[in-house]
Amino acid sequence: MDPQQWMDSCFYGTVRVGERGQIVIPAEARQMLDIQPGDKLIICKDPKVDGLMVAKVNALQQVVGYLSAMIEQAMKVQQDEEAGEETP
């Protein structure tokens, strides 16, 4: 996917911040990401630029679960390799 296609698939438009600090997530984004009323979202500041990241809490929990499993697997492989090196 070229950069323009990637950008087109990720950009949903712009929003204005209301007087109470609220924003409206564009309908297309809500549909594509299956964001429903009552869903919990996490808001994080981007560490490098003045921007925010919005993600569904359960989606991030899944990512953390996948990463934890990958780390555990990598640690087991490393331990097995180290144990094999110690055996003459």
C-alpha positions in Angstrom: 0.0 0.0 0.0 1.5 3.3 -1.0 1.6 6.2 1.5 -1.4 8.0 -0.1 -3.6 4.9 0.1 -2.5 4.3 3.7 -3.3 7.9 4.6 -6.7 7.7 2.8 -7.6 4.6 4.8 -6.7 6.2 8.1 -8.0 9.8 7.7 -11.6 10.5 8.7 -11.7 14.3 8.6 -11.4 17.0 11.2 -13.5 17.8 14.2 -14.0 20.9 16.4 -13.6 20.9 20.2 -16.8 22.1 21.8 -17.0 24.5 24.7 -17.0 21.5 27.2 -13.9 19.9 25.5 -16.0 17.3 23.7 -15.4 16.1 20.2 -17.6 14.0 17.9 -16.0 10.9 16.3 -16.9 10.9 12.6 -19.6 8.3 11.8 -17.4 6.6 9.2 -14.7 6.1 11.9 -17.2 4.8 14.4 -18.5 2.3 11.8 -15.1 1.1 10.6 -13.8 0.7 14.2 -17.1 -0.6 15.6 -17.3 2.1 18.3 -20.6 1.9 20.0 -22.3 4.1 22.6 -20.9 3.1 26.0 -17.6 1.8 24.7 -14.6 2.8 26.8 -11.9 4.7 24.9 -8.4 5.5 26.1 -6.9 8.9 25.2 -3.1 9.2 25.1 -0.8 12.0 24.2 1.6 11.2 21.4 5.1 11.3 22.9 6.6 13.1 19.9 4.1 15.5 18.6 1.2 17.6 20.0 -1.5 15.1 19.2 -3.8 12.6 20.8 -4.4 8.9 20.2 -7.9 7.5 20.8 -8.3 3.7 21.0 -10.9 1.3 22.3 -9.8 -0.1 25.7 -10.7 -3.7 24.7 -8.6 -3.4 21.5 -5.6 -2.3 23.5 -6.1 -5.1 25.9 -6.0 -7.6 23.0 -2.7 -6.0 21.8 -1.2 -6.2 25.2 -2.3 -9.9 25.4 -0.6 -10.6 22.1 2.5 -8.8 23.0 2.7 -10.6 26.4 2.4 -14.0 24.7 5.1 -13.1 22.2 7.4 -11.9 25.0 6.8 -15.1 27.0 7.5 -17.2 23.9 10.7 -15.3 23.1 11.9 -15.6 26.7 11.3 -19.4 26.6 13.3 -19.8 23.4 16.1 -17.7 24.9 16.1 -19.8 28.0 16.1 -23.1 26.0 19.0 -21.8 23.9 20.9 -20.8 27.0 20.2 -24.2 28.6 21.5 -25.9 25.4 24.7 -23.9 25.5 25.4 -24.9 29.1 25.2 -28.6 28.3 28.5 -30.0 27.0 
